[in-house]
Amino acid sequence: MKKSWIILVIMLCFFKAPAQFYDANWVIGPNASLLNFKNDTVTLDSIKNEIWFFVTSACISNANGDLLFTCYGSCATDKNGDTLQNGCNLCPCAYTNANPYGFAFPQAAIFIPKPNDTSLYYLFDFSADTLNSQRPGTLYYSLLDRRSNEGLGAITTKNVPILYDHVLRRGGMTACKHANGRDYWLIVGGSGINTYYEFLITPDSILGPYTQSIGPSYIVSQDIAYSKFSMDGSRFATGAGEGPILVMDFDRCSGIFSNPTTIYNDGCDSPAQCSGCSSLEFSPSGRFLYVADVSLLNQYDLLSGNIQDSSKLYPKDSGDFYGMDLIQMAPNGKLYASTWNGGLHAMHVINYPDFKGDSADFAYGGQPTWSNNSFNVPNLINYNLGALTGSGCDTIPTGVTQLTISNLLRVLPNPADKYIYVEMGMQGNYEFDLLNGTGQFLVKKETRQVGIFDTEGIASGIYFIRAIDKTTDNEIAAKKLVVVH
């Protein structure tokens, strides 16, 4: 009983009323099972066999917890398991053509509800078009409308590239709510480099990519990536098949990573000796980080004076055929893990992930399924994360919008460090205003066409540049600005 009350208190810290159940349904395949987490008791059902999962898996429900869409890499399906209208031929590349039954990339697809719209959903997914189809080179988005096709939904905009001509990590795409509680940060990593690409998803735009280089680089041949944010969005962790686990602080307001810390999984002393990981996940409070590969599950205490010192919860023995693979937190605060080999009609469970060591209660095969559970869990995030009170951008600005004619306004560089150059596309009588993330006025420049602002003396974060036509006193353009020092 004591454990149940503690878990309840932890969950109430992060899930604000009214709850939204975008992550209520998990489709586990192949021969798909449907796990529903909307109520206290997990319910188990089956879904049509048209859904094929290998490693890539994404699901989204509506705010009431009714399943809407799934994606296994090359196709998306509706709530019945049927191929969605206009739902195939995603991520066009040779790999997709050769693998119509699912991608072998973890976290290579994710659904994001379109901010301020209850009917539209983004699907972000990778291609596999670099290094002989072993690494993504393009990041696409598609837009799904749940009202189409008599309520079964359809893809209305498909395969729009927002990042291309890069060598990206093989998976590891995740997202976190912005500090205003409405928008989303989407994060992907570059392979063989320590660069992270960020996009800010707002009601009317997908902004970015913003880039930041921080932490170690991962070896391209072993860079099968898995990444997670803590439930409160303050920390980010990532790992790969080989190399250290990287843990960083994250500023939900500015999108900036800081304080990189490395953990060598299984207590090894260098990346060359390290087993790496297949996946990782935070506990609900963010105190513990769980790191899994095929043969082990370790728990790291991030508040410990020696983070490297782990608690081994599951060491695989020679008689265990199934092993561990991908971990995902469920709405009930428990962690669920898929198996590495198929055949086990169950998932592993960590019942009390905010307890140390054996008290976390790891249950091998603790959650039954109706299908062979192998490799996949859905790529989900904390969709219920609210505004970060006191962050400087914990409210949504009013009166500052990305106007349609904002392409006439240039702001360079963006992100900025020491200065920005602002230019309108034609001469006139203008006022350029620099505003903070909540729309408060900071400084202005009156000009015929161009202006320069000093940004070295202002804090890192989100700002706005607003252009006013002084002849009419009307706001004619506005753009978001990211300042990074």
C-alpha positions in Angstrom: 0.0 0.0 0.0 2.9 2.4 0.9 4.4 1.9 -2.6 1.0 2.6 -4.3 0.6 5.9 -2.4 4.1 7.1 -3.3 3.6 6.3 -7.0 0.3 8.2 -6.9 2.0 11.3 -5.5 4.7 11.1 -8.1 2.3 10.8 -10.9 0.2 13.7 -9.7 3.3 15.9 -9.9 3.4 15.5 -13.7 -0.1 14.8 -15.0 -2.2 17.9 -14.8 -6.0 17.6 -14.9 -7.8 17.2 -17.1 -5.6 14.3 -18.3 -5.3 13.6 -22.0 -4.9 10.0 -23.1 -2.8 10.3 -26.3 -0.6 7.5 -25.1 -3.5 5.2 -23.8 -3.2 2.5 -26.5 -0.2 0.5 -27.4 -0.2 -1.7 -30.5 2.4 -4.5 -30.0 3.2 -6.7 -32.9 3.5 -8.6 -35.1 0.1 -10.3 -35.0 -0.8 -7.3 -33.1 -2.0 -7.1 -29.5 -3.7 -3.9 -28.2 -2.8 -2.8 -24.6 -5.1 -0.1 -23.2 -3.8 1.9 -20.2 -6.7 4.3 -19.8 -7.9 2.7 -16.6 -6.1 1.4 -13.5 -6.2 -2.2 -14.9 -4.4 -2.8 -18.2 -6.9 -4.3 -20.7 -5.7 -6.6 -23.4 -7.3 -7.0 -26.9 -6.2 -7.9 -30.4 -6.2 -5.9 -33.6 -6.2 -7.0 -37.2 -3.2 -8.7 -38.7 -2.7 -6.1 -41.4 -0.3 -4.3 -39.0 3.3 -5.4 -39.3 5.9 -4.3 -36.8 9.6 -5.0 -36.7 11.3 -2.4 -34.6 9.8 1.0 -35.7 6.5 1.6 -33.9 4.3 4.6 -33.2 0.8 5.0 -32.0 -1.5 7.9 -31.1 -5.0 8.0 -29.5 -7.3 11.0 -29.2 -7.5 13.0 -26.0 -10.2 10.7 -24.7 -8.1 7.6 -25.1 -9.6 6.1 -28.3 -7.0 4.7 -30.7 -6.5 6.7 -33.9 -3.4 5.8 -35.8 -0.4 3.5 -35.8 2.8 3.5 -38.0 5.4 0.9 -38.6 7.7 2.9 -40.8 6.5 2.4 -44.4 2.7 2.6 -43.8 0.2 4.0 -41.3 -3.0 2.3 -40.2 -6.3 3.4 -38.7 -8.0 2.3 -35.5 -9.1 -1.0 -37.0 -5.7 -2.0 -38.3 -6.5 -1.2 -41.9 -4.1 0.8 -44.0 -4.9 4.4 -43.7 -6.2 6.3 -46.7 -3.1 7.6 -48.5 -1.2 5.8 -45.7 1.5 3.9 -47.6 4.7 4.9 -49.4 5.9 6.9 -46.5 9.6 7.8 -46.3 10.3 7.2 -50.0 13.7 5.4 -50.5 15.1 2.1 -51.6 14.9 0.7 -48.1 11.1 1.4 -47.9 10.6 -0.4 -51.2 12.5 -3.4 -50.1 11.0 -3.5 -46.6 7.2 -2.9 -46.8 6.6 -4.8 -43.5 8.3 -2.4 -41.1 11.5 -0.5 -40.4 14.4 -1.9 -38.3 15.0 1.5 -36.7 14.0 2.2 -33.1 12.2 5.5 -32.6 12.1 6.2 -36.3 8.5 7.5 -36.2 6.5 9.6 -33.8 3.0 11.2 -33.7 2.6 14.8 -32.4 -0.9 16.4 -32.0 -1.0 19.6 -33.9 -1.0 22.4 -31.3 -4.4 24.1 -30.8 -6.2 21.6 -33.2 -7.9 18.5 -32.0 -8.4 17.0 -35.4 -4.9 17.1 -37.0 -1.8 15.1 -36.1 1.7 15.2 -37.3 3.6 12.0 -38.2 7.4 12.5 -38.3 9.5 9.7 -39.7 12.9 8.9 -41.2 13.9 7.7 -44.6 16.9 5.3 -44.9 18.8 6.7 -47.8 22.4 7.1 -46.7 25.3 4.6 -46.1 23.7 1.9 -48.2 20.3 2.3 -46.6 21.7 1.8 -43.1 21.2 5.4 -41.9 18.5 8.0 -42.4 19.3 11.0 -44.5 15.9 12.7 -44.6 13.4 13.6 -41.9 9.8 13.9 -43.2 6.5 15.0 -41.8 3.0 14.0 -42.9 -0.3 15.5 -41.6 -3.2 13.3 -40.7 -6.8 14.4 -40.4 -8.9 12.2 -38.1 -12.2 13.6 -39.6 -11.5 12.3 -43.1 -12.7 9.0 -44.6 -15.9 8.8 -42.5 -13.9 9.3 -39.2 -11.2 6.7 -39.9 -8.8 9.4 -40.9 -6.5 10.0 -43.9 -3.1 11.5 -44.6 -3.8 14.8 -46.2 -0.2 16.0 -46.6 2.6 13.5 -47.1 6.4 13.2 -47.1 7.3 16.9 -46.6 11.1 17.0 -46.0 12.2 19.2 -43.2 15.8 17.9 -42.8 17.8 16.3 -45.7 21.3 15.7 -47.0 22.5 14.6 -43.5 23.7 11.3 -42.0 21.3 10.9 -39.0 21.4 8.4 -36.2 19.5 5.2 -36.8 16.5 6.0 -34.7 16.5 8.0 -31.4 13.9 10.5 -32.4 11.9 11.9 -29.5 10.0 15.0 -28.4 9.2 17.2 -25.3 6.5 19.8 -24.6 7.7 23.4 -24.8 7.7 25.4 -21.5 4.5 27.1 -22.7 2.7 23.8 -22.3 1.3 23.9 -25.9 4.2 23.6 -28.4 6.6 20.7 -28.9 10.4 20.3 -29.3 11.3 17.5 -31.7 14.9 16.2 -31.4 17.0 14.1 -33.8 20.7 13.5 -33.7 23.5 13.4 -36.3 25.5 10.2 -36.7 29.3 10.3 -36.3 29.1 13.9 -34.9 27.8 15.3 -31.7 25.2 17.5 -33.3 21.5 17.6 -32.3 18.8 19.0 -34.6 15.8 20.6 -33.0 12.4 21.7 -34.4 9.8 23.7 -32.6 6.2 22.7 -33.5 3.8 25.6 -33.1 0.1 25.9 -34.2 1.1 27.5 -37.5 4.7 26.5 -38.2 7.5 23.9 -37.9 10.5 26.1 -37.0 14.1 25.0 -37.4 16.3 23.1 -37.5 18.2 24.7 -34.7 21.5 22.9 -34.0 23.6 22.3 -31.0 26.9 20.4 -30.7 27.4 18.8 -27.3 28.6 15.6 -25.6 30.3 12.6 -27.3 30.0 11.5 -30.9 28.8 7.9 -31.6 30.5 5.5 -33.9 28.5 5.5 -37.1 28.5 1.7 -37.5 27.1 1.2 -33.9 24.8 4.3 -33.8 21.5 2.5 -33.4 20.1 5.2 -31.2 17.5 5.5 -28.4 16.7 8.7 -26.7 14.3 9.9 -23.9 13.2 13.0 -22.0 12.4 12.8 -18.3 8.7 13.2 -17.5 9.2 16.8 -16.4 11.3 17.5 -19.5 14.3 18.8 -17.5 16.6 16.0 -18.6 17.5 14.1 -21.8 19.3 10.8 -22.1 20.5 9.0 -25.2 22.6 5.9 -26.0 23.6 3.6 -28.9 24.7 0.1 -29.5 28.2 1.0 -28.5 29.6 3.9 -26.5 28.6 5.8 -23.4 25.1 6.8 -22.2 24.8 10.6 -22.3 22.6 12.5 -19.8 22.0 16.2 -20.2 19.9 19.0 -18.7 17.3 20.5 -21.1 15.8 24.0 -21.0 12.2 23.6 -22.3 12.0 27.3 -22.9 15.1 27.8 -25.1 15.6 24.2 -26.3 19.2 24.3 -25.1 21.1 21.3 -23.7 23.7 21.7 -21.0 25.8 19.8 -18.4 26.6 16.6 -20.4 27.3 13.6 -18.2 28.4 10.2 -19.5 27.7 6.8 -18.0 29.5 3.7 -19.2 26.9 1.0 -19.1 27.7 -2.2 -17.1 30.5 -0.5 -15.2 33.0 -0.5 -18.1 35.8 2.0 -18.2 35.8 3.1 -21.8 33.5 3.1 -24.9 35.6 0.4 -26.5 34.8 -2.0 -23.6 31.2 -0.9 -23.2 28.2 -2.9 -24.2 26.2 0.3 -25.0 22.5 -0.1 -24.9 19.4 -1.0 -26.9 17.2 1.4 -25.0 16.8 3.5 -21.9 14.0 5.2 -19.9 13.7 7.5 -16.8 11.6 6.7 -13.8 8.6 9.0 -13.3 10.4 11.3 -10.9 13.5 11.4 -13.0 15.8 10.1 -10.3 16.6 6.8 -11.9 17.7 6.0 -15.4 17.1 2.4 -16.6 19.4 1.2 -19.3 18.8 -2.1 -21.2 20.5 -4.2 -23.8 19.8 -7.8 -24.8 21.5 -9.3 -21.8 21.0 -6.9 -18.9 18.9 -4.2 -17.3 20.7 -1.7 -15.1 19.3 1.1 -12.9 21.4 4.3 -12.4 20.7 6.7 -9.5 21.2 10.2 -11.0 21.2 11.7 -7.5 24.0 9.5 -6.4 27.5 10.8 -5.8 28.7 8.0 -8.0 26.2 7.7 -10.9 28.3 5.1 -12.5 27.5 2.7 -9.7 24.4 0.8 -10.9 21.9 -1.7 -9.6 21.7 -4.8 -11.9 18.0 -5.8 -12.0 18.2 -8.4 -14.7 21.3 -10.4 -15.8 20.5 -12.7 -18.7 21.6 -16.3 -18.2 22.4 -18.9 -20.8 18.9 -20.4 -20.7 17.1 -17.2 -21.5 16.2 -17.1 -25.2 14.1 -13.9 -25.1 16.2 -11.2 -23.4 15.5 -7.5 -23.2 15.1 -4.8 -25.8 13.1 -1.5 -25.8 11.7 0.2 -22.7 8.8 2.6 -22.5 6.9 4.2 -19.6 3.2 3.7 -19.5 0.5 6.1 -18.2 0.3 4.0 -15.1 3.8 4.9 -14.1 5.3 1.4 -14.8 8.0 0.6 -17.3 7.4 -2.0 -19.9 10.1 -3.7 -22.0 9.9 -5.8 -25.2 11.9 -8.9 -25.8 14.8 -9.2 -28.2 13.6 -12.5 -29.7 10.1 -13.3 -30.7 8.0 -16.1 -29.1 7.3 -14.8 -25.6 3.6 -13.7 -25.4 4.5 -11.2 -22.7 6.4 -8.0 -21.9 8.8 -7.4 -19.0 7.6 -4.9 -16.3 9.2 -2.7 -13.7 6.4 -2.2 -11.3 7.9 0.5 -9.0 10.6 2.3 -11.1 11.1 5.1 -8.5 12.4 2.6 -5.9 16.0 1.6 -5.7 17.4 -1.7 -6.6 15.3 -4.8 -6.1 12.5 -2.7 -4.6 11.8 -1.6 -8.1 10.2 -5.1 -8.5 11.3 -6.2 -12.0 8.9 -8.8 -13.3 10.2 -11.0 -16.1 7.3 -11.5 -18.6 5.0 -9.7 -16.2 2.5 -8.3 -18.7 0.8 -10.9 -20.9 0.2 -10.2 -24.6 -1.7 -12.0 -27.3 1.1 -11.8 -29.8 4.8 -12.7 -30.0 6.4 -9.6 -28.4 9.6 -8.9 -30.2 11.7 -5.7 -30.5 9.1 -3.0 -30.5 7.3 -0.7 -28.1 5.5 2.5 -29.4 7.5 5.7 -29.4 5.6 7.9 -26.9 6.2 11.0 -24.9 4.6 12.9 -22.0 1.8 14.6 -23.9 0.4 15.9 -20.6 3.3 18.0 -19.6 2.1 21.5 -18.7 3.6 25.0 -18.8 6.8 25.5 -16.8 5.8 28.1 -14.2 8.4 30.8 -13.7 10.4 29.8 -16.8 10.1 33.2 -18.6 8.0 31.6 -21.4 5.4 29.8 -19.3 2.6 31.7 -21.0 1.7 31.8 -24.6 2.3 35.3 -26.1 -0.6 37.2 -27.5 -0.3 39.7 -30.3 2.9 38.2 -31.6 2.2 35.9 -34.5 4.1 34.4 -37.4 2.3 36.5 -40.1 1.8 35.2 -43.6 4.0 37.8 -45.1 6.8 37.1 -42.6 8.9 35.7 -45.5 9.6 39.4 -46.3 11.4 39.6 -42.9 14.9 38.1 -42.6 16.5 37.4 -39.2 20.1 36.2 -39.4 21.7 34.3 -37.8 19.0 32.3 -36.1 19.9 30.9 -33.6 22.0 33.9 -32.6 24.8 34.6 -30.2 26.3 38.1 -30.3 24.1 39.9 -32.8 21.3 39.6 -35.3 20.8 41.2 -38.7 17.2 42.1 -39.5 16.0 43.0 -43.0 12.7 43.6 -44.8 12.3 42.5 -48.4 11.6 46.1 -49.6 12.3 49.6 -48.5 9.8 51.5 -46.4 9.3 53.2 -43.1 9.7 50.5 -40.5 10.1 49.9 -36.8 11.8 46.6 -35.7 10.9 45.5 -32.1 12.8 42.9 -30.1 10.3 41.1 -27.7 10.9 38.5 -25.1 9.2 35.1 -25.1 6.1 36.4 -23.4 5.7 39.3 -25.9 7.2 42.0 -23.6 9.0 44.9 -25.4 12.8 45.1 -25.0 14.2 47.4 -27.6 13.4 48.9 -31.0 15.1 50.1 -34.2 13.6 52.6 -36.7 14.9 52.0 -40.2 14.2 52.2 -43.9 15.0 48.5 -44.4 17.7 46.9 -42.2 18.7 46.9 -38.5 21.2 45.2 -36.2 20.4 44.2 -32.6 23.0 43.3 -30.0 22.0 40.0 -28.4 25.2 39.3 -26.5 23.8 40.9 -23.3 20.5 39.0 -23.2 19.9 35.6 -21.8 19.6 32.5 -24.0 16.0 31.8 -24.8 13.1 32.4 -27.2 12.5 35.9 -28.5 10.5 37.6 -31.3 11.3 40.2 -33.9 8.3 42.3 -34.9 8.1 44.6 -37.9 5.7 47.6 -37.9 4.9 49.7 -40.9 5.3 53.2 -39.4 3.1 54.7 -42.2 0.1 52.8 -41.0 1.2 51.7 -37.5 0.3 48.1 -38.4 2.3 45.0 -37.5 3.2 43.5 -40.8 5.6 40.6 -40.0 7.0 38.7 -37.0 9.5 35.9 -36.6 10.7 33.8 -33.7 14.3 34.2 -32.7 16.4 31.7 -30.6 19.4 33.2 -28.7 22.0 30.6 -27.7 25.3 31.6 -25.8 
